[in-house]
Amino acid sequence: MAKYEVTVYNTQVRKMVEAGEHHPQWDDEWAEFRYIDVSADNEDKARAQIESRYPPGQGFIIDNVAEHYEHQEDE
């Protein structure tokens, strides 16, 4: 299974914070990008995992999905 870093924010929170208000359910920090690591067989499955945890219908937006690559140091 590959590892992915998914960048997510909440558009509802972002709009409320810009207006000087607070979302009744989500922390203000959701106005900014959050980076969430997931393991999945492919990018579509990584996206599906995040969308099930952070539904688009509640304002969550996936900005980016990037595969993590293991870096080995030279010996």
N, CA, C and O atoms as CSV, one atom per row, in Angstrom:
chain,resi,resn,atom,element,x,y,z
A,1,MET,N,N,0.840,-1.181,0.000
A,1,MET,CA,C,0.000,0.000,0.000
A,1,MET,C,C,0.884,1.244,0.000
A,1,MET,O,O,1.891,1.298,0.707
A,2,ALA,N,N,0.515,2.208,-0.772
A,2,ALA,CA,C,1.259,3.463,-0.836
A,2,ALA,C,C,0.779,4.428,0.255
A,2,ALA,O,O,-0.330,4.304,0.775
A,3,LYS,N,N,1.628,5.372,0.579
A,3,LYS,CA,C,1.268,6.415,1.544
A,3,LYS,C,C,1.050,7.717,0.786
A,3,LYS,O,O,1.804,8.064,-0.123
A,4,TYR,N,N,-0.003,8.427,1.183
A,4,TYR,CA,C,-0.364,9.682,0.539
A,4,TYR,C,C,-0.504,10.782,1.579
A,4,TYR,O,O,-0.921,10.544,2.713
A,5,GLU,N,N,-0.148,11.987,1.167
A,5,GLU,CA,C,-0.405,13.167,1.972
A,5,GLU,C,C,-1.526,13.931,1.272
A,5,GLU,O,O,-1.404,14.322,0.112
A,6,VAL,N,N,-2.621,14.134,2.006
A,6,VAL,CA,C,-3.793,14.793,1.444
A,6,VAL,C,C,-3.939,16.156,2.120
A,6,VAL,O,O,-3.941,16.260,3.346
A,7,THR,N,N,-4.060,17.189,1.301
A,7,THR,CA,C,-4.217,18.551,1.804
A,7,THR,C,C,-5.705,18.907,1.785
A,7,THR,O,O,-6.357,18.851,0.743
A,8,VAL,N,N,-6.227,19.274,2.962
A,8,VAL,CA,C,-7.663,19.503,3.130
A,8,VAL,C,C,-7.880,20.825,3.873
A,8,VAL,O,O,-7.086,21.202,4.734
A,9,TYR,N,N,-8.957,21.516,3.529
A,9,TYR,CA,C,-9.415,22.664,4.312
A,9,TYR,C,C,-10.936,22.680,4.261
A,9,TYR,O,O,-11.554,21.910,3.526
A,10,ASN,N,N,-11.532,23.570,5.056
A,10,ASN,CA,C,-12.982,23.663,5.073
A,10,ASN,C,C,-13.398,25.050,4.591
A,10,ASN,O,O,-13.075,26.064,5.209
A,11,THR,N,N,-14.113,25.067,3.484
A,11,THR,CA,C,-14.514,26.340,2.874
A,11,THR,C,C,-15.517,27.114,3.740
A,11,THR,O,O,-15.497,28.345,3.751
A,12,GLN,N,N,-16.386,26.410,4.460
A,12,GLN,CA,C,-17.340,27.094,5.341
A,12,GLN,C,C,-16.606,27.805,6.475
A,12,GLN,O,O,-16.906,28.955,6.796
A,13,VAL,N,N,-15.646,27.110,7.074
A,13,VAL,CA,C,-14.861,27.705,8.158
A,13,VAL,C,C,-14.072,28.896,7.630
A,13,VAL,O,O,-14.011,29.942,8.275
A,14,ARG,N,N,-13.467,28.734,6.448
A,14,ARG,CA,C,-12.661,29.808,5.863
A,14,ARG,C,C,-13.504,31.071,5.679
A,14,ARG,O,O,-13.063,32.167,6.025
A,15,LYS,N,N,-14.706,30.921,5.141
A,15,LYS,CA,C,-15.575,32.084,4.927
A,15,LYS,C,C,-15.973,32.740,6.245
A,15,LYS,O,O,-16.010,33.966,6.344
A,16,MET,N,N,-16.270,31.927,7.252
A,16,MET,CA,C,-16.670,32.487,8.543
A,16,MET,C,C,-15.508,33.206,9.217
A,16,MET,O,O,-15.690,34.284,9.783
A,17,VAL,N,N,-14.318,32.620,9.161
A,17,VAL,CA,C,-13.143,33.251,9.769
A,17,VAL,C,C,-12.837,34.581,9.071
A,17,VAL,O,O,-12.505,35.568,9.727
A,18,GLU,N,N,-12.949,34.600,7.746
A,18,GLU,CA,C,-12.724,35.845,7.002
A,18,GLU,C,C,-13.714,36.937,7.409
A,18,GLU,O,O,-13.405,38.126,7.346
A,19,ALA,N,N,-14.914,36.511,7.830
A,19,ALA,CA,C,-15.947,37.461,8.262
A,19,ALA,C,C,-15.852,37.768,9.764
A,19,ALA,O,O,-16.692,38.486,10.307
A,20,GLY,N,N,-14.831,37.224,10.427
A,20,GLY,CA,C,-14.653,37.471,11.855
A,20,GLY,C,C,-15.561,36.626,12.732
A,20,GLY,O,O,-15.789,36.963,13.894
A,21,GLU,N,N,-16.073,35.546,12.196
A,21,GLU,CA,C,-16.977,34.670,12.942
A,21,GLU,C,C,-16.320,33.308,13.161
A,21,GLU,O,O,-15.218,33.041,12.681
A,22,HIS,N,N,-17.035,32.453,13.904
A,22,HIS,CA,C,-16.542,31.103,14.175
A,22,HIS,C,C,-17.593,30.096,13.741
A,22,HIS,O,O,-18.790,30.308,13.937
A,23,HIS,N,N,-17.143,29.012,13.157
A,23,HIS,CA,C,-18.042,27.938,12.747
A,23,HIS,C,C,-18.554,27.236,13.999
A,23,HIS,O,O,-17.787,27.021,14.937
A,24,PRO,N,N,-19.836,26.875,14.033
A,24,PRO,CA,C,-20.387,26.244,15.241
A,24,PRO,C,C,-19.845,24.830,15.507
A,24,PRO,O,O,-19.937,24.342,16.633
A,25,GLN,N,N,-19.294,24.178,14.503
A,25,GLN,CA,C,-18.860,22.790,14.686
A,25,GLN,C,C,-17.351,22.602,14.569
A,25,GLN,O,O,-16.774,21.804,15.307
A,26,TRP,N,N,-16.698,23.325,13.650
A,26,TRP,CA,C,-15.298,23.074,13.343
A,26,TRP,C,C,-14.406,24.199,13.852
A,26,TRP,O,O,-14.798,25.366,13.845
A,27,ASP,N,N,-13.195,23.836,14.298
A,27,ASP,CA,C,-12.212,24.806,14.767
A,27,ASP,C,C,-11.801,25.759,13.645
A,27,ASP,O,O,-11.845,25.408,12.466
A,28,ASP,N,N,-11.403,26.968,14.035
A,28,ASP,CA,C,-10.944,27.961,13.066
A,28,ASP,C,C,-9.756,27.465,12.242
A,28,ASP,O,O,-9.557,27.902,11.109
A,29,GLU,N,N,-8.970,26.554,12.812
A,29,GLU,CA,C,-7.791,26.049,12.109
A,29,GLU,C,C,-8.153,25.354,10.798
A,29,GLU,O,O,-7.298,25.219,9.923
A,30,TRP,N,N,-9.405,24.909,10.644
A,30,TRP,CA,C,-9.828,24.278,9.392
A,30,TRP,C,C,-9.914,25.277,8.242
A,30,TRP,O,O,-10.117,24.874,7.097
A,31,ALA,N,N,-9.763,26.573,8.523
A,31,ALA,CA,C,-9.724,27.571,7.459
A,31,ALA,C,C,-8.419,27.460,6.669
A,31,ALA,O,O,-8.351,27.857,5.506
A,32,GLU,N,N,-7.392,26.921,7.310
A,32,GLU,CA,C,-6.076,26.751,6.693
A,32,GLU,C,C,-5.902,25.300,6.241
A,32,GLU,O,O,-6.658,24.413,6.639
A,33,PHE,N,N,-4.903,25.086,5.414
A,33,PHE,CA,C,-4.618,23.729,4.958
A,33,PHE,C,C,-4.209,22.840,6.118
A,33,PHE,O,O,-3.450,23.239,7.002
A,34,ARG,N,N,-4.733,21.626,6.090
A,34,ARG,CA,C,-4.295,20.572,6.999
A,34,ARG,C,C,-3.752,19.444,6.144
A,34,ARG,O,O,-4.280,19.142,5.075
A,35,TYR,N,N,-2.690,18.830,6.633
A,35,TYR,CA,C,-2.024,17.767,5.885
A,35,TYR,C,C,-2.274,16.452,6.614
A,35,TYR,O,O,-1.878,16.278,7.766
A,36,ILE,N,N,-2.939,15.532,5.921
A,36,ILE,CA,C,-3.360,14.278,6.530
A,36,ILE,C,C,-2.727,13.126,5.759
A,36,ILE,O,O,-2.840,13.048,4.536
A,37,ASP,N,N,-2.059,12.233,6.486
A,37,ASP,CA,C,-1.433,11.066,5.873
A,37,ASP,C,C,-2.391,9.888,5.878
A,37,ASP,O,O,-3.035,9.607,6.888
A,38,VAL,N,N,-2.484,9.205,4.757
A,38,VAL,CA,C,-3.297,7.988,4.655
A,38,VAL,C,C,-2.539,6.945,3.851
A,38,VAL,O,O,-1.689,7.276,3.024
A,39,SER,N,N,-2.857,5.686,4.102
A,39,SER,CA,C,-2.334,4.579,3.307
A,39,SER,C,C,-3.466,4.067,2.438
A,39,SER,O,O,-4.578,3.842,2.917
A,40,ALA,N,N,-3.177,3.884,1.156
A,40,ALA,CA,C,-4.212,3.437,0.227
A,40,ALA,C,C,-3.553,2.766,-0.977
A,40,ALA,O,O,-2.361,2.944,-1.231
A,41,ASP,N,N,-4.348,1.997,-1.707
A,41,ASP,CA,C,-3.841,1.310,-2.892
A,41,ASP,C,C,-3.525,2.272,-4.032
A,41,ASP,O,O,-2.631,2.010,-4.837
A,42,ASN,N,N,-4.259,3.391,-4.105
A,42,ASN,CA,C,-4.028,4.370,-5.165
A,42,ASN,C,C,-4.593,5.725,-4.731
A,42,ASN,O,O,-5.194,5.851,-3.664
A,43,GLU,N,N,-4.387,6.728,-5.575
A,43,GLU,CA,C,-4.817,8.085,-5.239
A,43,GLU,C,C,-6.327,8.194,-5.069
A,43,GLU,O,O,-6.802,8.895,-4.176
A,44,ASP,N,N,-7.085,7.504,-5.919
A,44,ASP,CA,C,-8.546,7.562,-5.813
A,44,ASP,C,C,-9.033,7.008,-4.480
A,44,ASP,O,O,-9.963,7.545,-3.879
A,45,LYS,N,N,-8.402,5.933,-4.026
A,45,LYS,CA,C,-8.805,5.349,-2.739
A,45,LYS,C,C,-8.377,6.231,-1.569
A,45,LYS,O,O,-9.074,6.303,-0.557
A,46,ALA,N,N,-7.240,6.898,-1.704
A,46,ALA,CA,C,-6.817,7.848,-0.669
A,46,ALA,C,C,-7.826,8.991,-0.572
A,46,ALA,O,O,-8.217,9.401,0.521
A,47,ARG,N,N,-8.236,9.490,-1.726
A,47,ARG,CA,C,-9.233,10.571,-1.772
A,47,ARG,C,C,-10.552,10.105,-1.153
A,47,ARG,O,O,-11.179,10.847,-0.397
A,48,ALA,N,N,-10.969,8.889,-1.469
A,48,ALA,CA,C,-12.228,8.355,-0.935
A,48,ALA,C,C,-12.173,8.225,0.584
A,48,ALA,O,O,-13.158,8.502,1.269
A,49,GLN,N,N,-11.023,7.804,1.114
A,49,GLN,CA,C,-10.880,7.706,2.574
A,49,GLN,C,C,-11.078,9.063,3.236
A,49,GLN,O,O,-11.790,9.185,4.233
A,50,ILE,N,N,-10.436,10.081,2.665
A,50,ILE,CA,C,-10.535,11.417,3.252
A,50,ILE,C,C,-11.956,11.955,3.120
A,50,ILE,O,O,-12.486,12.549,4.059
A,51,GLU,N,N,-12.571,11.750,1.962
A,51,GLU,CA,C,-13.939,12.252,1.769
A,51,GLU,C,C,-14.926,11.575,2.707
A,51,GLU,O,O,-15.932,12.181,3.073
A,52,SER,N,N,-14.665,10.333,3.106
A,52,SER,CA,C,-15.569,9.674,4.049
A,52,SER,C,C,-15.397,10.247,5.455
A,52,SER,O,O,-16.359,10.309,6.221
A,53,ARG,N,N,-14.171,10.667,5.799
A,53,ARG,CA,C,-13.910,11.269,7.113
A,53,ARG,C,C,-14.253,12.748,7.151
A,53,ARG,O,O,-14.689,13.269,8.177
A,54,TYR,N,N,-14.051,13.421,6.019
A,54,TYR,CA,C,-14.260,14.863,5.918
A,54,TYR,C,C,-15.136,15.124,4.691
A,54,TYR,O,O,-14.617,15.444,3.622
A,55,PRO,N,N,-16.446,14.992,4.833
A,55,PRO,CA,C,-17.363,15.047,3.676
A,55,PRO,C,C,-17.410,16.408,2.980
A,55,PRO,O,O,-17.472,17.449,3.634
A,56,PRO,N,N,-17.379,16.385,1.650
A,56,PRO,CA,C,-17.514,17.629,0.886
A,56,PRO,C,C,-18.811,18.372,1.214
A,56,PRO,O,O,-18.838,19.603,1.180
A,57,GLY,N,N,-19.870,17.652,1.528
A,57,GLY,CA,C,-21.148,18.265,1.864
A,57,GLY,C,C,-21.111,19.094,3.137
A,57,GLY,O,O,-22.015,19.890,3.393
A,58,GLN,N,N,-20.049,18.904,3.947
A,58,GLN,CA,C,-19.870,19.699,5.162
A,58,GLN,C,C,-18.816,20.787,4.961
A,58,GLN,O,O,-18.344,21.397,5.920
A,59,GLY,N,N,-18.457,21.020,3.701
A,59,GLY,CA,C,-17.549,22.118,3.388
A,59,GLY,C,C,-16.087,21.740,3.214
A,59,GLY,O,O,-15.255,22.605,2.943
A,60,PHE,N,N,-15.762,20.465,3.366
A,60,PHE,CA,C,-14.360,20.063,3.250
A,60,PHE,C,C,-13.946,19.962,1.788
A,60,PHE,O,O,-14.662,19.404,0.957
A,61,ILE,N,N,-12.778,20.513,1.499
A,61,ILE,CA,C,-12.236,20.550,0.151
A,61,ILE,C,C,-10.872,19.867,0.156
A,61,ILE,O,O,-10.012,20.191,0.974
A,62,ILE,N,N,-10.683,18.931,-0.752
A,62,ILE,CA,C,-9.363,18.328,-0.941
A,62,ILE,C,C,-8.627,19.185,-1.956
A,62,ILE,O,O,-9.040,19.298,-3.110
A,63,ASP,N,N,-7.538,19.784,-1.514
A,63,ASP,CA,C,-6.754,20.651,-2.386
A,63,ASP,C,C,-5.721,19.858,-3.181
A,63,ASP,O,O,-5.432,20.184,-4.332
A,64,ASN,N,N,-5.164,18.810,-2.560
A,64,ASN,CA,C,-4.103,18.060,-3.225
A,64,ASN,C,C,-3.971,16.674,-2.611
A,64,ASN,O,O,-4.213,16.477,-1.420
A,65,VAL,N,N,-3.583,15.718,-3.449
A,65,VAL,CA,C,-3.239,14.370,-2.996
A,65,VAL,C,C,-1.874,14.061,-3.589
A,65,VAL,O,O,-1.711,14.060,-4.809
A,66,ALA,N,N,-0.885,13.795,-2.725
A,66,ALA,CA,C,0.472,13.535,-3.194
A,66,ALA,C,C,0.996,12.250,-2.577
A,66,ALA,O,O,0.863,12.027,-1.373
A,67,GLU,N,N,1.585,11.418,-3.401
A,67,GLU,CA,C,2.158,10.168,-2.900
A,67,GLU,C,C,3.480,10.457,-2.199
A,67,GLU,O,O,4.305,11.231,-2.684
A,68,HIS,N,N,3.663,9.811,-1.037
A,68,HIS,CA,C,4.933,9.900,-0.310
A,68,HIS,C,C,5.898,8.911,-0.935
A,68,HIS,O,O,5.525,7.781,-1.249
A,69,TYR,N,N,7.108,9.327,-1.109
A,69,TYR,CA,C,8.144,8.426,-1.601
A,69,TYR,C,C,9.183,8.258,-0.507
A,69,TYR,O,O,9.611,9.227,0.121
A,70,GLU,N,N,9.577,7.026,-0.294
A,70,GLU,CA,C,10.608,6.741,0.701
A,70,GLU,C,C,11.949,7.190,0.148
A,70,GLU,O,O,12.295,6.880,-0.992
A,71,HIS,N,N,12.704,7.922,0.960
A,71,HIS,CA,C,14.036,8.368,0.570
A,71,HIS,C,C,15.060,7.559,1.340
A,71,HIS,O,O,15.002,7.478,2.567
A,72,GLN,N,N,15.982,6.970,0.631
A,72,GLN,CA,C,17.049,6.229,1.283
A,72,GLN,C,C,18.328,7.051,1.203
A,72,GLN,O,O,18.685,7.591,0.156
A,73,GLU,N,N,18.999,7.126,2.337
A,73,GLU,CA,C,20.248,7.867,2.355
A,73,GLU,C,C,21.359,6.995,1.824
A,73,GLU,O,O,21.357,5.780,2.023
A,74,ASP,N,N,22.314,7.616,1.144
A,74,ASP,CA,C,23.481,6.887,0.669
A,74,ASP,C,C,24.356,6.502,1.861
A,74,ASP,O,O,24.535,7.270,2.806
A,75,GLU,N,N,24.883,5.305,1.779
A,75,GLU,CA,C,25.749,4.853,2.896
A,75,GLU,C,C,27.191,5.136,2.602
A,75,GLU,O,O,28.059,4.828,3.419
